[in-house]
Amino acid sequence: MKKDKQKATDKQKEQTGKQNQHKANGKEGLEEQAVASEERIKELEKELAGEKDKYVRLYAEFINFQNRTKREKRELIETASEEVIKALLPVVDDFERALTEMKKAGENQWIKGVQLIYDKLMKTLRDEGLQEISVQKGDDFNPDLHEAVAQIPGDEKMKGKIHDVIEKGYKLGDKIIRYPKVVTVQ
């Protein structure tokens, strides 16, 4: 019986040893798996960061493309209307001259009709963005805003000032499409 007990004890020790060894192997295996998992997580995080960076850059590029397209479209529309409006400016000048002469002649019947047509034309042009450049006699001459077509001699206090406006100037938005033609005092 002692032998049987000894065998049972040995067998039990052997099983316990195997279990301990298996547990040790299991712990080592788990540690190896944990290290491998952490490395894989780091790799995936790097990959995710790279993809996020690509996404952010692509999104920024898309926003820039949208803004550039909107700006180009707006400029194209403004440029298209600019040519038409430039072509109509001599007609506006003729209307103004006609109205001035009709008022001198005193033809009241015609003045009202022509004035209505002129006002409608100017409203349409203003709605398209046309603005008259305000220039008065006595204003300082600015070569960036005015086109001097003639100079006349004058007194010292009027030197460098506008004496007369020959032709009105106009802006379309912020762009000057026709400079006012002026006579300056030298």
C-alpha positions as CSV (number, residue, x, y, z in Angstrom):
1,M,0.0,0.0,0.0
2,K,2.9,2.3,0.7
3,K,4.0,1.6,-2.8
4,D,0.6,2.5,-4.1
5,K,0.5,5.6,-2.0
6,Q,4.0,6.5,-3.2
7,K,3.0,5.9,-6.8
8,A,-0.1,8.1,-6.3
9,T,2.0,10.8,-4.7
10,D,4.5,10.6,-7.5
11,K,1.8,10.7,-10.0
12,Q,0.2,13.6,-8.3
13,K,3.6,15.5,-8.2
14,E,4.1,14.7,-11.8
15,Q,0.7,16.1,-12.7
16,T,1.3,19.2,-10.5
17,G,4.6,19.7,-12.2
18,K,3.1,19.3,-15.6
19,Q,0.4,21.8,-14.6
20,N,2.9,24.2,-13.2
21,Q,5.0,23.8,-16.4
22,H,1.9,24.2,-18.5
23,K,0.9,27.3,-16.5
24,A,4.5,28.7,-16.9
25,N,4.3,28.0,-20.6
26,G,0.9,29.6,-20.7
27,K,2.2,32.7,-19.0
28,E,5.1,33.0,-21.4
29,G,2.7,32.4,-24.3
30,L,0.4,35.0,-23.0
31,E,3.2,37.5,-22.5
32,E,4.5,36.8,-26.1
33,Q,1.0,37.3,-27.4
34,A,0.6,40.5,-25.4
35,V,3.9,41.9,-26.8
36,A,2.9,40.8,-30.3
37,S,-0.5,42.4,-29.8
38,E,1.0,45.7,-28.6
39,E,3.4,45.8,-31.6
40,R,0.4,45.1,-33.9
41,I,-1.6,47.9,-32.2
42,K,1.4,50.3,-32.6
43,E,1.6,49.4,-36.3
44,L,-2.1,49.9,-36.8
45,E,-2.0,53.2,-35.0
46,K,0.8,54.4,-37.3
47,E,-1.2,53.2,-40.3
48,L,-4.3,55.0,-39.0
49,A,-2.3,58.2,-38.4
50,G,-1.0,58.0,-41.9
51,E,-4.5,57.5,-43.3
52,K,-5.8,60.4,-41.2
53,D,-3.0,62.7,-42.5
54,K,-3.9,61.7,-46.1
55,Y,-7.5,62.4,-45.4
56,V,-6.9,65.8,-43.9
57,R,-4.6,66.8,-46.8
58,L,-7.1,65.5,-49.3
59,Y,-10.0,67.4,-47.6
60,A,-7.9,70.6,-47.5
61,E,-7.1,70.2,-51.2
62,F,-10.8,69.7,-51.9
63,I,-11.8,72.8,-50.0
64,N,-9.1,74.8,-51.9
65,F,-10.4,73.4,-55.2
66,Q,-14.0,74.5,-54.3
67,N,-12.9,78.0,-53.3
68,R,-10.7,78.3,-56.5
69,T,-13.6,77.1,-58.6
70,K,-16.1,79.6,-57.0
71,R,-13.6,82.4,-57.4
72,E,-13.0,81.5,-61.1
73,K,-16.7,81.3,-61.8
74,R,-17.4,84.6,-60.1
75,E,-14.5,86.2,-62.1
76,L,-15.8,84.7,-65.3
77,I,-19.3,86.1,-64.7
78,E,-17.9,89.5,-63.9
79,T,-15.7,89.5,-66.9
80,A,-18.5,88.4,-69.2
81,S,-20.7,91.3,-68.0
82,E,-17.8,93.7,-68.1
83,E,-17.5,93.4,-71.9
84,V,-21.2,94.0,-72.4
85,I,-21.3,96.9,-69.9
86,K,-18.2,98.5,-71.6
87,A,-20.0,98.3,-74.9
88,L,-23.0,100.0,-73.4
89,L,-21.1,102.9,-71.8
90,P,-21.0,105.0,-75.1
91,V,-24.8,104.5,-75.3
92,V,-25.1,105.8,-71.7
93,D,-23.0,108.9,-72.7
94,D,-25.2,109.5,-75.8
95,F,-28.3,109.3,-73.6
96,E,-26.8,111.9,-71.2
97,R,-25.9,114.2,-74.0
98,A,-29.3,113.9,-75.6
99,L,-31.0,114.7,-72.3
100,T,-28.8,117.7,-71.8
101,E,-29.6,119.1,-75.3
102,M,-33.3,118.3,-75.0
103,K,-33.5,120.2,-71.7
104,K,-31.8,123.2,-73.4
105,A,-34.3,123.1,-76.2
106,G,-37.2,122.8,-73.8
107,E,-38.8,119.7,-75.3
108,N,-40.6,118.5,-72.2
109,Q,-42.7,115.8,-73.9
110,W,-39.7,114.0,-75.2
111,I,-37.6,114.6,-72.1
112,K,-39.9,112.5,-69.9
113,G,-39.8,109.5,-72.3
114,V,-36.1,109.6,-72.8
115,Q,-35.5,110.1,-69.1
116,L,-37.6,107.0,-68.3
117,I,-35.6,104.9,-70.7
118,Y,-32.3,106.3,-69.4
119,D,-33.3,105.6,-65.8
120,K,-34.3,102.0,-66.6
121,L,-31.0,101.4,-68.4
122,M,-29.0,102.8,-65.5
123,K,-30.9,100.8,-63.0
124,T,-30.2,97.6,-65.0
125,L,-26.5,98.5,-65.2
126,R,-26.3,99.3,-61.4
127,D,-28.0,95.9,-60.7
128,E,-25.2,94.3,-62.6
129,G,-22.6,96.1,-60.4
130,L,-21.8,99.2,-62.3
131,Q,-20.9,102.2,-60.2
132,E,-20.2,105.7,-61.3
133,I,-16.8,107.1,-60.1
134,S,-17.7,110.4,-58.4
135,V,-15.5,113.3,-59.7
136,Q,-16.2,117.0,-59.0
137,K,-14.6,120.2,-60.2
138,G,-12.0,121.1,-57.6
139,D,-11.2,117.5,-56.5
140,D,-7.5,116.6,-56.3
141,F,-6.2,114.9,-59.4
142,N,-5.2,111.3,-58.8
143,P,-3.5,109.5,-61.7
144,D,-4.6,106.1,-60.2
145,L,-8.3,107.1,-60.5
146,H,-8.4,109.8,-63.3
147,E,-7.2,110.1,-66.8
148,A,-6.0,113.6,-67.7
149,V,-6.8,114.5,-71.3
150,A,-5.8,118.1,-71.1
151,Q,-4.1,120.7,-68.8
152,I,-5.0,124.3,-68.6
153,P,-3.1,127.1,-66.9
154,G,-4.8,128.4,-63.7
155,D,-4.2,130.1,-60.4
156,E,-2.0,128.6,-57.8
157,K,-4.7,127.3,-55.4
158,M,-6.2,125.2,-58.2
159,K,-2.9,123.7,-59.3
160,G,-3.1,119.9,-59.4
161,K,-6.9,119.9,-59.2
162,I,-9.6,118.9,-61.6
163,H,-11.0,121.8,-63.7
164,D,-13.6,119.9,-65.7
165,V,-14.9,116.3,-66.2
166,I,-15.0,115.4,-69.9
167,E,-16.3,111.8,-69.6
168,K,-17.6,110.0,-66.5
169,G,-15.7,107.0,-65.2
170,Y,-17.2,103.7,-64.0
171,K,-16.3,100.8,-61.8
172,L,-17.6,97.2,-62.0
173,G,-17.3,95.9,-58.5
174,D,-13.9,97.0,-57.3
175,K,-12.4,97.1,-60.8
176,I,-12.3,100.4,-62.8
177,I,-13.6,99.7,-66.3
178,R,-13.4,103.2,-67.6
179,Y,-11.4,106.0,-66.0
180,P,-13.0,109.4,-65.8
181,K,-11.5,111.8,-68.4
182,V,-10.7,115.1,-66.8
183,V,-9.0,118.5,-67.5
184,T,-6.5,119.5,-64.8
185,V,-5.0,122.8,-63.8
186,Q,-1.3,123.1,-64.2
